[in-house]
Amino acid sequence: MDKLPLSQYAPGLARDGFIAIRAALKRGKPDIALDIAEALHNMPDEGNYFQKELTMAALRELLERYPDEPIVQQLNSWAEY
């Protein structure tokens, strides 16, 4: 994935995050849905690269917690963005 400006990073991550949360809930995995929501709660505002780094760190932790969960692993590309 090519690097996006921060103004496009947050909406793209939010979209994919909502899709992952919905998938977790549909599959009866509310704990995973809650963990995804928690990881994304510091979604960065325009120009706030500190919030972006916090979000990326939270995503990396989430990916480590659920290494074999496809719902979570679909967010992998955003964690290193």
C-alpha positions, 0 to 999 in steps of 0.5 A, a space after each residue: 500500500 502506498 503512503 497516504 496523507 494523514 487526511 486519507 489514512 484516518 478515513 481508510 483505517 476507520 472504514 476497514 476498522 468498522 468492517 473488521 468490527 462488524 465481521 467480529 460481531 457477526 461471527 460471535 466474537 464480541 471480545 475481538 470487536 471490542 479490542 479492535 474498537 479500543 485499538 482505534 479509539 485514538 484515530 488521528 486528526 489532520 496533522 496529528 502524527 502523535 495520534 497516528 503513532 499511538 494508533 499504529 502502536 495499538 494496532 501492532 499490539 492487537 495483531 500480536 494478540 491475535 496472530 491467527 485471527 483473519 478478522 484482525 490480520 486484515 488490518 495489518 497493512 495499516 499498522 506499518 503505514 
